[in-house]
Amino acid sequence: MDITADLRGRLREQSLRFWLGVADRVPEASLHLYDRNVVTGKLRGTDSTAERFNIRDLKTPVGIYPEAQVRSGDVRYLTMEL
């Protein structure tokens, strides 16, 4: 196995372990969006390609959504306490 494939595998495993930990804890998270809005909610996890974040009780400037998916491409960064 070449070193690049080995590193890719390790990074993928670390990423999966991280998201499993997030799913176990369901932390309160702040998502800072490119349009300069900040939305908050309970981060439940992500899809298999990390293209969407699954959020419970998403609080936005226009209201609260009990369940939502936020596209990762719309998020500059997110913060949470684990």
PyMOL Python script that loads the backbone (N, CA, C, O; Angstrom):
from pymol import cmd

cmd.read_pdbstr("""\
ATOM      1  N   MET A   1       0.857  -1.182   0.000  1.00  0.00           N
ATOM      2  CA  MET A   1       0.000   0.000   0.000  1.00  0.00           C
ATOM      3  C   MET A   1       0.894   1.234   0.000  1.00  0.00           C
ATOM      4  O   MET A   1       1.854   1.313   0.767  1.00  0.00           O
ATOM      5  N   ASP A   2       0.579   2.191  -0.858  1.00  0.00           N
ATOM      6  CA  ASP A   2       1.417   3.386  -0.871  1.00  0.00           C
ATOM      7  C   ASP A   2       1.069   4.293   0.300  1.00  0.00           C
ATOM      8  O   ASP A   2      -0.008   4.184   0.887  1.00  0.00           O
ATOM      9  N   ILE A   3       1.983   5.180   0.628  1.00  0.00           N
ATOM     10  CA  ILE A   3       1.853   6.015   1.823  1.00  0.00           C
ATOM     11  C   ILE A   3       0.657   6.971   1.729  1.00  0.00           C
ATOM     12  O   ILE A   3       0.018   7.262   2.740  1.00  0.00           O
ATOM     13  N   THR A   4       0.356   7.456   0.532  1.00  0.00           N
ATOM     14  CA  THR A   4      -0.773   8.365   0.357  1.00  0.00           C
ATOM     15  C   THR A   4      -2.091   7.673   0.683  1.00  0.00           C
ATOM     16  O   THR A   4      -2.935   8.244   1.374  1.00  0.00           O
ATOM     17  N   ALA A   5      -2.272   6.471   0.202  1.00  0.00           N
ATOM     18  CA  ALA A   5      -3.499   5.720   0.484  1.00  0.00           C
ATOM     19  C   ALA A   5      -3.615   5.421   1.973  1.00  0.00           C
ATOM     20  O   ALA A   5      -4.711   5.467   2.531  1.00  0.00           O
ATOM     21  N   ASP A   6      -2.495   5.116   2.619  1.00  0.00           N
ATOM     22  CA  ASP A   6      -2.492   4.842   4.052  1.00  0.00           C
ATOM     23  C   ASP A   6      -2.906   6.095   4.830  1.00  0.00           C
ATOM     24  O   ASP A   6      -3.726   6.016   5.744  1.00  0.00           O
ATOM     25  N   LEU A   7      -2.344   7.239   4.470  1.00  0.00           N
ATOM     26  CA  LEU A   7      -2.703   8.487   5.143  1.00  0.00           C
ATOM     27  C   LEU A   7      -4.169   8.839   4.916  1.00  0.00           C
ATOM     28  O   LEU A   7      -4.856   9.274   5.841  1.00  0.00           O
ATOM     29  N   ARG A   8      -4.643   8.655   3.702  1.00  0.00           N
ATOM     30  CA  ARG A   8      -6.041   8.921   3.393  1.00  0.00           C
ATOM     31  C   ARG A   8      -6.956   8.051   4.257  1.00  0.00           C
ATOM     32  O   ARG A   8      -7.970   8.520   4.774  1.00  0.00           O
ATOM     33  N   GLY A   9      -6.587   6.787   4.403  1.00  0.00           N
ATOM     34  CA  GLY A   9      -7.372   5.874   5.230  1.00  0.00           C
ATOM     35  C   GLY A   9      -7.395   6.297   6.687  1.00  0.00           C
ATOM     36  O   GLY A   9      -8.436   6.234   7.340  1.00  0.00           O
ATOM     37  N   ARG A  10      -6.248   6.729   7.198  1.00  0.00           N
ATOM     38  CA  ARG A  10      -6.185   7.182   8.597  1.00  0.00           C
ATOM     39  C   ARG A  10      -7.021   8.438   8.814  1.00  0.00           C
ATOM     40  O   ARG A  10      -7.734   8.553   9.810  1.00  0.00           O
ATOM     41  N   LEU A  11      -6.930   9.377   7.877  1.00  0.00           N
ATOM     42  CA  LEU A  11      -7.723  10.602   7.992  1.00  0.00           C
ATOM     43  C   LEU A  11      -9.215  10.301   7.938  1.00  0.00           C
ATOM     44  O   LEU A  11      -9.996  10.895   8.682  1.00  0.00           O
ATOM     45  N   ARG A  12      -9.609   9.396   7.074  1.00  0.00           N
ATOM     46  CA  ARG A  12     -11.023   9.014   6.975  1.00  0.00           C
ATOM     47  C   ARG A  12     -11.495   8.385   8.284  1.00  0.00           C
ATOM     48  O   ARG A  12     -12.589   8.684   8.763  1.00  0.00           O
ATOM     49  N   GLU A  13     -10.671   7.517   8.857  1.00  0.00           N
ATOM     50  CA  GLU A  13     -11.030   6.883  10.128  1.00  0.00           C
ATOM     51  C   GLU A  13     -11.167   7.926  11.237  1.00  0.00           C
ATOM     52  O   GLU A  13     -12.112   7.867  12.024  1.00  0.00           O
ATOM     53  N   GLN A  14     -10.236   8.878  11.306  1.00  0.00           N
ATOM     54  CA  GLN A  14     -10.316   9.935  12.317  1.00  0.00           C
ATOM     55  C   GLN A  14     -11.578  10.774  12.135  1.00  0.00           C
ATOM     56  O   GLN A  14     -12.234  11.143  13.109  1.00  0.00           O
ATOM     57  N   SER A  15     -11.907  11.068  10.892  1.00  0.00           N
ATOM     58  CA  SER A  15     -13.113  11.843  10.604  1.00  0.00           C
ATOM     59  C   SER A  15     -14.362  11.087  11.059  1.00  0.00           C
ATOM     60  O   SER A  15     -15.251  11.672  11.679  1.00  0.00           O
ATOM     61  N   LEU A  16     -14.429   9.802  10.757  1.00  0.00           N
ATOM     62  CA  LEU A  16     -15.583   9.000  11.171  1.00  0.00           C
ATOM     63  C   LEU A  16     -15.698   8.930  12.688  1.00  0.00           C
ATOM     64  O   LEU A  16     -16.800   9.024  13.228  1.00  0.00           O
ATOM     65  N   ARG A  17     -14.581   8.766  13.377  1.00  0.00           N
ATOM     66  CA  ARG A  17     -14.600   8.733  14.846  1.00  0.00           C
ATOM     67  C   ARG A  17     -15.085  10.066  15.421  1.00  0.00           C
ATOM     68  O   ARG A  17     -15.850  10.097  16.385  1.00  0.00           O
ATOM     69  N   PHE A  18     -14.626  11.170  14.812  1.00  0.00           N
ATOM     70  CA  PHE A  18     -15.062  12.494  15.255  1.00  0.00           C
ATOM     71  C   PHE A  18     -16.577  12.626  15.129  1.00  0.00           C
ATOM     72  O   PHE A  18     -17.245  13.028  16.082  1.00  0.00           O
ATOM     73  N   TRP A  19     -17.128  12.289  13.949  1.00  0.00           N
ATOM     74  CA  TRP A  19     -18.566  12.453  13.734  1.00  0.00           C
ATOM     75  C   TRP A  19     -19.387  11.485  14.577  1.00  0.00           C
ATOM     76  O   TRP A  19     -20.515  11.809  14.950  1.00  0.00           O
ATOM     77  N   LEU A  20     -18.855  10.309  14.885  1.00  0.00           N
ATOM     78  CA  LEU A  20     -19.543   9.403  15.814  1.00  0.00           C
ATOM     79  C   LEU A  20     -19.623  10.030  17.202  1.00  0.00           C
ATOM     80  O   LEU A  20     -20.647   9.930  17.877  1.00  0.00           O
ATOM     81  N   GLY A  21     -18.534  10.679  17.624  1.00  0.00           N
ATOM     82  CA  GLY A  21     -18.525  11.374  18.910  1.00  0.00           C
ATOM     83  C   GLY A  21     -19.528  12.514  18.949  1.00  0.00           C
ATOM     84  O   GLY A  21     -20.207  12.716  19.955  1.00  0.00           O
ATOM     85  N   VAL A  22     -19.621  13.255  17.861  1.00  0.00           N
ATOM     86  CA  VAL A  22     -20.596  14.344  17.772  1.00  0.00           C
ATOM     87  C   VAL A  22     -22.013  13.783  17.876  1.00  0.00           C
ATOM     88  O   VAL A  22     -22.842  14.325  18.607  1.00  0.00           O
ATOM     89  N   ALA A  23     -22.290  12.719  17.159  1.00  0.00           N
ATOM     90  CA  ALA A  23     -23.630  12.121  17.172  1.00  0.00           C
ATOM     91  C   ALA A  23     -23.999  11.610  18.565  1.00  0.00           C
ATOM     92  O   ALA A  23     -25.167  11.657  18.951  1.00  0.00           O
ATOM     93  N   ASP A  24     -23.018  11.126  19.318  1.00  0.00           N
ATOM     94  CA  ASP A  24     -23.276  10.642  20.679  1.00  0.00           C
ATOM     95  C   ASP A  24     -23.618  11.785  21.632  1.00  0.00           C
ATOM     96  O   ASP A  24     -24.442  11.617  22.532  1.00  0.00           O
ATOM     97  N   ARG A  25     -22.994  12.941  21.442  1.00  0.00           N
ATOM     98  CA  ARG A  25     -23.148  14.057  22.380  1.00  0.00           C
ATOM     99  C   ARG A  25     -24.242  15.054  21.975  1.00  0.00           C
ATOM    100  O   ARG A  25     -24.842  15.680  22.849  1.00  0.00           O
ATOM    101  N   VAL A  26     -24.509  15.214  20.697  1.00  0.00           N
ATOM    102  CA  VAL A  26     -25.464  16.188  20.151  1.00  0.00           C
ATOM    103  C   VAL A  26     -25.215  17.569  20.775  1.00  0.00           C
ATOM    104  O   VAL A  26     -26.069  18.083  21.499  1.00  0.00           O
ATOM    105  N   PRO A  27     -24.053  18.169  20.499  1.00  0.00           N
ATOM    106  CA  PRO A  27     -23.711  19.455  21.118  1.00  0.00           C
ATOM    107  C   PRO A  27     -24.463  20.627  20.491  1.00  0.00           C
ATOM    108  O   PRO A  27     -24.899  20.564  19.342  1.00  0.00           O
ATOM    109  N   GLU A  28     -24.602  21.686  21.265  1.00  0.00           N
ATOM    110  CA  GLU A  28     -25.118  22.951  20.742  1.00  0.00           C
ATOM    111  C   GLU A  28     -24.017  23.540  19.863  1.00  0.00           C
ATOM    112  O   GLU A  28     -22.860  23.607  20.276  1.00  0.00           O
ATOM    113  N   ALA A  29     -24.375  23.962  18.660  1.00  0.00           N
ATOM    114  CA  ALA A  29     -23.384  24.469  17.710  1.00  0.00           C
ATOM    115  C   ALA A  29     -23.839  25.798  17.128  1.00  0.00           C
ATOM    116  O   ALA A  29     -25.033  26.060  16.989  1.00  0.00           O
ATOM    117  N   SER A  30     -22.864  26.627  16.791  1.00  0.00           N
ATOM    118  CA  SER A  30     -23.108  27.872  16.065  1.00  0.00           C
ATOM    119  C   SER A  30     -22.502  27.718  14.686  1.00  0.00           C
ATOM    120  O   SER A  30     -21.320  27.403  14.553  1.00  0.00           O
ATOM    121  N   LEU A  31     -23.304  27.939  13.662  1.00  0.00           N
ATOM    122  CA  LEU A  31     -22.836  27.855  12.284  1.00  0.00           C
ATOM    123  C   LEU A  31     -22.746  29.269  11.730  1.00  0.00           C
ATOM    124  O   LEU A  31     -23.750  29.979  11.659  1.00  0.00           O
ATOM    125  N   HIS A  32     -21.561  29.671  11.343  1.00  0.00           N
ATOM    126  CA  HIS A  32     -21.307  31.003  10.810  1.00  0.00           C
ATOM    127  C   HIS A  32     -21.353  30.891   9.289  1.00  0.00           C
ATOM    128  O   HIS A  32     -20.516  30.232   8.673  1.00  0.00           O
ATOM    129  N   LEU A  33     -22.349  31.548   8.702  1.00  0.00           N
ATOM    130  CA  LEU A  33     -22.619  31.395   7.279  1.00  0.00           C
ATOM    131  C   LEU A  33     -21.918  32.476   6.452  1.00  0.00           C
ATOM    132  O   LEU A  33     -21.507  33.509   6.980  1.00  0.00           O
ATOM    133  N   TYR A  34     -21.792  32.222   5.163  1.00  0.00           N
ATOM    134  CA  TYR A  34     -21.146  33.176   4.264  1.00  0.00           C
ATOM    135  C   TYR A  34     -21.924  34.473   4.125  1.00  0.00           C
ATOM    136  O   TYR A  34     -21.337  35.505   3.799  1.00  0.00           O
ATOM    137  N   ASP A  35     -23.230  34.448   4.362  1.00  0.00           N
ATOM    138  CA  ASP A  35     -24.010  35.686   4.263  1.00  0.00           C
ATOM    139  C   ASP A  35     -23.954  36.499   5.558  1.00  0.00           C
ATOM    140  O   ASP A  35     -24.747  37.418   5.761  1.00  0.00           O
ATOM    141  N   ARG A  36     -23.016  36.151   6.418  1.00  0.00           N
ATOM    142  CA  ARG A  36     -22.742  36.823   7.696  1.00  0.00           C
ATOM    143  C   ARG A  36     -23.800  36.573   8.770  1.00  0.00           C
ATOM    144  O   ARG A  36     -23.779  37.226   9.813  1.00  0.00           O
ATOM    145  N   ASN A  37     -24.705  35.657   8.538  1.00  0.00           N
ATOM    146  CA  ASN A  37     -25.651  35.241   9.569  1.00  0.00           C
ATOM    147  C   ASN A  37     -25.024  34.145  10.412  1.00  0.00           C
ATOM    148  O   ASN A  37     -24.149  33.409   9.958  1.00  0.00           O
ATOM    149  N   VAL A  38     -25.491  34.054  11.649  1.00  0.00           N
ATOM    150  CA  VAL A  38     -25.101  32.955  12.532  1.00  0.00           C
ATOM    151  C   VAL A  38     -26.384  32.245  12.938  1.00  0.00           C
ATOM    152  O   VAL A  38     -27.326  32.874  13.418  1.00  0.00           O
ATOM    153  N   VAL A  39     -26.413  30.940  12.744  1.00  0.00           N
ATOM    154  CA  VAL A  39     -27.554  30.131  13.161  1.00  0.00           C
ATOM    155  C   VAL A  39     -27.058  29.139  14.204  1.00  0.00           C
ATOM    156  O   VAL A  39     -25.889  28.753  14.196  1.00  0.00           O
ATOM    157  N   THR A  40     -27.945  28.731  15.096  1.00  0.00           N
ATOM    158  CA  THR A  40     -27.550  27.806  16.159  1.00  0.00           C
ATOM    159  C   THR A  40     -28.535  26.649  16.232  1.00  0.00           C
ATOM    160  O   THR A  40     -29.673  26.737  15.771  1.00  0.00           O
ATOM    161  N   GLY A  41     -28.065  25.574  16.821  1.00  0.00           N
ATOM    162  CA  GLY A  41     -28.911  24.406  17.019  1.00  0.00           C
ATOM    163  C   GLY A  41     -28.086  23.247  17.533  1.00  0.00           C
ATOM    164  O   GLY A  41     -26.883  23.376  17.761  1.00  0.00           O
ATOM    165  N   LYS A  42     -28.738  22.121  17.713  1.00  0.00           N
ATOM    166  CA  LYS A  42     -28.061  20.913  18.192  1.00  0.00           C
ATOM    167  C   LYS A  42     -27.538  20.140  16.983  1.00  0.00           C
ATOM    168  O   LYS A  42     -28.312  19.689  16.138  1.00  0.00           O
ATOM    169  N   LEU A  43     -26.238  19.995  16.914  1.00  0.00           N
ATOM    170  CA  LEU A  43     -25.596  19.311  15.792  1.00  0.00           C
ATOM    171  C   LEU A  43     -25.709  17.808  15.992  1.00  0.00           C
ATOM    172  O   LEU A  43     -25.132  17.254  16.928  1.00  0.00           O
ATOM    173  N   ARG A  44     -26.449  17.157  15.117  1.00  0.00           N
ATOM    174  CA  ARG A  44     -26.678  15.717  15.230  1.00  0.00           C
ATOM    175  C   ARG A  44     -25.697  14.908  14.413  1.00  0.00           C
ATOM    176  O   ARG A  44     -25.554  13.706  14.637  1.00  0.00           O
ATOM    177  N   GLY A  45     -25.015  15.539  13.467  1.00  0.00           N
ATOM    178  CA  GLY A  45     -24.062  14.814  12.634  1.00  0.00           C
ATOM    179  C   GLY A  45     -24.043  15.364  11.227  1.00  0.00           C
ATOM    180  O   GLY A  45     -24.494  16.480  10.968  1.00  0.00           O
ATOM    181  N   THR A  46     -23.510  14.557  10.319  1.00  0.00           N
ATOM    182  CA  THR A  46     -23.395  14.942   8.923  1.00  0.00           C
ATOM    183  C   THR A  46     -23.736  13.746   8.050  1.00  0.00           C
ATOM    184  O   THR A  46     -23.841  12.620   8.537  1.00  0.00           O
ATOM    185  N   ASP A  47     -23.907  13.993   6.768  1.00  0.00           N
ATOM    186  CA  ASP A  47     -24.131  12.869   5.861  1.00  0.00           C
ATOM    187  C   ASP A  47     -22.788  12.205   5.545  1.00  0.00           C
ATOM    188  O   ASP A  47     -21.748  12.668   6.012  1.00  0.00           O
ATOM    189  N   SER A  48     -22.800  11.148   4.775  1.00  0.00           N
ATOM    190  CA  SER A  48     -21.584  10.352   4.552  1.00  0.00           C
ATOM    191  C   SER A  48     -20.498  11.099   3.793  1.00  0.00           C
ATOM    192  O   SER A  48     -19.329  10.715   3.857  1.00  0.00           O
ATOM    193  N   THR A  49     -20.857  12.147   3.082  1.00  0.00           N
ATOM    194  CA  THR A  49     -19.856  12.909   2.331  1.00  0.00           C
ATOM    195  C   THR A  49     -19.563  14.262   2.971  1.00  0.00           C
ATOM    196  O   THR A  49     -18.837  15.070   2.391  1.00  0.00           O
ATOM    197  N   ALA A  50     -20.110  14.521   4.148  1.00  0.00           N
ATOM    198  CA  ALA A  50     -19.938  15.783   4.882  1.00  0.00           C
ATOM    199  C   ALA A  50     -20.399  16.984   4.059  1.00  0.00           C
ATOM    200  O   ALA A  50     -19.836  18.073   4.171  1.00  0.00           O
ATOM    201  N   GLU A  51     -21.425  16.780   3.234  1.00  0.00           N
ATOM    202  CA  GLU A  51     -21.973  17.885   2.442  1.00  0.00           C
ATOM    203  C   GLU A  51     -23.148  18.566   3.128  1.00  0.00           C
ATOM    204  O   GLU A  51     -23.523  19.678   2.754  1.00  0.00           O
ATOM    205  N   ARG A  52     -23.733  17.914   4.125  1.00  0.00           N
ATOM    206  CA  ARG A  52     -24.869  18.486   4.848  1.00  0.00           C
ATOM    207  C   ARG A  52     -24.726  18.190   6.340  1.00  0.00           C
ATOM    208  O   ARG A  52     -24.362  17.086   6.744  1.00  0.00           O
ATOM    209  N   PHE A  53     -25.027  19.219   7.152  1.00  0.00           N
ATOM    210  CA  PHE A  53     -25.061  19.053   8.597  1.00  0.00           C
ATOM    211  C   PHE A  53     -26.512  18.856   9.017  1.00  0.00           C
ATOM    212  O   PHE A  53     -27.399  19.576   8.558  1.00  0.00           O
ATOM    213  N   ASN A  54     -26.750  17.896   9.876  1.00  0.00           N
ATOM    214  CA  ASN A  54     -28.088  17.639  10.409  1.00  0.00           C
ATOM    215  C   ASN A  54     -28.222  18.381  11.736  1.00  0.00           C
ATOM    216  O   ASN A  54     -27.465  18.139  12.676  1.00  0.00           O
ATOM    217  N   ILE A  55     -29.197  19.287  11.798  1.00  0.00           N
ATOM    218  CA  ILE A  55     -29.360  20.163  12.956  1.00  0.00           C
ATOM    219  C   ILE A  55     -30.759  19.998  13.530  1.00  0.00           C
ATOM    220  O   ILE A  55     -31.741  19.951  12.789  1.00  0.00           O
ATOM    221  N   ARG A  56     -30.845  19.911  14.848  1.00  0.00           N
ATOM    222  CA  ARG A  56     -32.131  19.878  15.555  1.00  0.00           C
ATOM    223  C   ARG A  56     -32.342  21.252  16.195  1.00  0.00           C
ATOM    224  O   ARG A  56     -31.391  21.867  16.679  1.00  0.00           O
ATOM    225  N   ASP A  57     -33.584  21.728  16.196  1.00  0.00           N
ATOM    226  CA  ASP A  57     -33.945  23.028  16.792  1.00  0.00           C
ATOM    227  C   ASP A  57     -33.081  24.160  16.229  1.00  0.00           C
ATOM    228  O   ASP A  57     -32.480  24.927  16.981  1.00  0.00           O
ATOM    229  N   LEU A  58     -33.028  24.250  14.915  1.00  0.00           N
ATOM    230  CA  LEU A  58     -32.220  25.275  14.244  1.00  0.00           C
ATOM    231  C   LEU A  58     -32.860  26.647  14.433  1.00  0.00           C
ATOM    232  O   LEU A  58     -33.993  26.880  14.012  1.00  0.00           O
ATOM    233  N   LYS A  59     -32.117  27.554  15.074  1.00  0.00           N
ATOM    234  CA  LYS A  59     -32.591  28.921  15.308  1.00  0.00           C
ATOM    235  C   LYS A  59     -31.967  29.831  14.256  1.00  0.00           C
ATOM    236  O   LYS A  59     -30.745  29.954  14.169  1.00  0.00           O
ATOM    237  N   THR A  60     -32.821  30.465  13.460  1.00  0.00           N
ATOM    238  CA  THR A  60     -32.379  31.348  12.380  1.00  0.00           C
ATOM    239  C   THR A  60     -33.020  32.719  12.573  1.00  0.00           C
ATOM    240  O   THR A  60     -33.915  32.870  13.404  1.00  0.00           O
ATOM    241  N   PRO A  61     -32.570  33.722  11.814  1.00  0.00           N
ATOM    242  CA  PRO A  61     -33.202  35.042  11.917  1.00  0.00           C
ATOM    243  C   PRO A  61     -34.694  35.039  11.554  1.00  0.00           C
ATOM    244  O   PRO A  61     -35.423  35.940  11.969  1.00  0.00           O
ATOM    245  N   VAL A  62     -35.157  34.054  10.795  1.00  0.00           N
ATOM    246  CA  VAL A  62     -36.571  34.036  10.392  1.00  0.00           C
ATOM    247  C   VAL A  62     -37.418  33.023  11.154  1.00  0.00           C
ATOM    248  O   VAL A  62     -38.611  32.894  10.880  1.00  0.00           O
ATOM    249  N   GLY A  63     -36.831  32.308  12.096  1.00  0.00           N
ATOM    250  CA  GLY A  63     -37.621  31.362  12.870  1.00  0.00           C
ATOM    251  C   GLY A  63     -36.824  30.153  13.328  1.00  0.00           C
ATOM    252  O   GLY A  63     -35.617  30.055  13.108  1.00  0.00           O
ATOM    253  N   ILE A  64     -37.535  29.239  13.969  1.00  0.00           N
ATOM    254  CA  ILE A  64     -36.932  28.015  14.501  1.00  0.00           C
ATOM    255  C   ILE A  64     -37.488  26.830  13.724  1.00  0.00           C
ATOM    256  O   ILE A  64     -38.695  26.718  13.508  1.00  0.00           O
ATOM    257  N   TYR A  65     -36.587  25.953  13.312  1.00  0.00           N
ATOM    258  CA  TYR A  65     -36.965  24.748  12.579  1.00  0.00           C
ATOM    259  C   TYR A  65     -36.649  23.539  13.446  1.00  0.00           C
ATOM    260  O   TYR A  65     -35.517  23.410  13.914  1.00  0.00           O
ATOM    261  N   PRO A  66     -37.619  22.639  13.679  1.00  0.00           N
ATOM    262  CA  PRO A  66     -37.381  21.477  14.544  1.00  0.00           C
ATOM    263  C   PRO A  66     -36.290  20.553  14.014  1.00  0.00           C
ATOM    264  O   PRO A  66     -35.516  20.004  14.798  1.00  0.00           O
ATOM    265  N   GLU A  67     -36.217  20.374  12.712  1.00  0.00           N
ATOM    266  CA  GLU A  67     -35.193  19.538  12.073  1.00  0.00           C
ATOM    267  C   GLU A  67     -34.774  20.236  10.786  1.00  0.00           C
ATOM    268  O   GLU A  67     -35.622  20.747  10.054  1.00  0.00           O
ATOM    269  N   ALA A  68     -33.475  20.261  10.504  1.00  0.00           N
ATOM    270  CA  ALA A  68     -33.013  20.907   9.272  1.00  0.00           C
ATOM    271  C   ALA A  68     -31.692  20.301   8.828  1.00  0.00           C
ATOM    272  O   ALA A  68     -30.953  19.711   9.616  1.00  0.00           O
ATOM    273  N   GLN A  69     -31.425  20.464   7.553  1.00  0.00           N
ATOM    274  CA  GLN A  69     -30.117  20.133   6.999  1.00  0.00           C
ATOM    275  C   GLN A  69     -29.536  21.421   6.437  1.00  0.00           C
ATOM    276  O   GLN A  69     -30.205  22.148   5.703  1.00  0.00           O
ATOM    277  N   VAL A  70     -28.289  21.696   6.789  1.00  0.00           N
ATOM    278  CA  VAL A  70     -27.599  22.888   6.310  1.00  0.00           C
ATOM    279  C   VAL A  70     -26.471  22.428   5.404  1.00  0.00           C
ATOM    280  O   VAL A  70     -25.671  21.574   5.785  1.00  0.00           O
ATOM    281  N   ARG A  71     -26.406  22.991   4.212  1.00  0.00           N
ATOM    282  CA  ARG A  71     -25.340  22.614   3.275  1.00  0.00           C
ATOM    283  C   ARG A  71     -23.994  23.101   3.805  1.00  0.00           C
ATOM    284  O   ARG A  71     -23.860  24.261   4.193  1.00  0.00           O
ATOM    285  N   SER A  72     -23.018  22.230   3.820  1.00  0.00           N
ATOM    286  CA  SER A  72     -21.697  22.608   4.329  1.00  0.00           C
ATOM    287  C   SER A  72     -21.075  23.715   3.491  1.00  0.00           C
ATOM    288  O   SER A  72     -20.275  24.495   4.007  1.00  0.00           O
ATOM    289  N   GLY A  73     -21.424  23.803   2.211  1.00  0.00           N
ATOM    290  CA  GLY A  73     -20.906  24.858   1.353  1.00  0.00           C
ATOM    291  C   GLY A  73     -21.393  26.247   1.740  1.00  0.00           C
ATOM    292  O   GLY A  73     -20.802  27.243   1.321  1.00  0.00           O
ATOM    293  N   ASP A  74     -22.465  26.332   2.535  1.00  0.00           N
ATOM    294  CA  ASP A  74     -22.982  27.619   3.008  1.00  0.00           C
ATOM    295  C   ASP A  74     -22.341  28.050   4.328  1.00  0.00           C
ATOM    296  O   ASP A  74     -22.572  29.165   4.796  1.00  0.00           O
ATOM    297  N   VAL A  75     -21.541  27.174   4.924  1.00  0.00           N
ATOM    298  CA  VAL A  75     -20.975  27.415   6.253  1.00  0.00           C
ATOM    299  C   VAL A  75     -19.505  27.801   6.138  1.00  0.00           C
ATOM    300  O   VAL A  75     -18.696  27.050   5.591  1.00  0.00           O
ATOM    301  N   ARG A  76     -19.164  28.991   6.663  1.00  0.00           N
ATOM    302  CA  ARG A  76     -17.751  29.396   6.713  1.00  0.00           C
ATOM    303  C   ARG A  76     -17.025  28.563   7.759  1.00  0.00           C
ATOM    304  O   ARG A  76     -15.963  27.998   7.500  1.00  0.00           O
ATOM    305  N   TYR A  77     -17.626  28.499   8.957  1.00  0.00           N
ATOM    306  CA  TYR A  77     -17.074  27.656  10.020  1.00  0.00           C
ATOM    307  C   TYR A  77     -18.156  27.418  11.056  1.00  0.00           C
ATOM    308  O   TYR A  77     -19.165  28.123  11.099  1.00  0.00           O
ATOM    309  N   LEU A  78     -17.929  26.415  11.889  1.00  0.00           N
ATOM    310  CA  LEU A  78     -18.862  26.156  12.976  1.00  0.00           C
ATOM    311  C   LEU A  78     -18.086  25.988  14.265  1.00  0.00           C
ATOM    312  O   LEU A  78     -16.930  25.568  14.270  1.00  0.00           O
ATOM    313  N   THR A  79     -18.752  26.327  15.359  1.00  0.00           N
ATOM    314  CA  THR A  79     -18.145  26.172  16.677  1.00  0.00           C
ATOM    315  C   THR A  79     -19.081  25.337  17.542  1.00  0.00           C
ATOM    316  O   THR A  79     -20.302  25.390  17.402  1.00  0.00           O
ATOM    317  N   MET A  80     -18.469  24.561  18.442  1.00  0.00           N
ATOM    318  CA  MET A  80     -19.241  23.737  19.371  1.00  0.00           C
ATOM    319  C   MET A  80     -18.326  23.317  20.505  1.00  0.00           C
ATOM    320  O   MET A  80     -17.102  23.329  20.374  1.00  0.00           O
ATOM    321  N   GLU A  81     -18.933  22.949  21.612  1.00  0.00           N
ATOM    322  CA  GLU A  81     -18.180  22.402  22.735  1.00  0.00           C
ATOM    323  C   GLU A  81     -18.494  20.928  22.838  1.00  0.00           C
ATOM    324  O   GLU A  81     -19.658  20.528  22.860  1.00  0.00           O
ATOM    325  N   LEU A  82     -17.438  20.113  22.901  1.00  0.00           N
ATOM    326  CA  LEU A  82     -17.645  18.666  23.030  1.00  0.00           C
ATOM    327  C   LEU A  82     -17.386  18.204  24.435  1.00  0.00           C
ATOM    328  O   LEU A  82     -17.512  17.015  24.727  1.00  0.00           O
TER     329      LEU A  82
END
""", "prot")
cmd.dss("prot")
cmd.show_as("cartoon", "prot")
cmd.util.cbc("prot")
cmd.orient("prot")
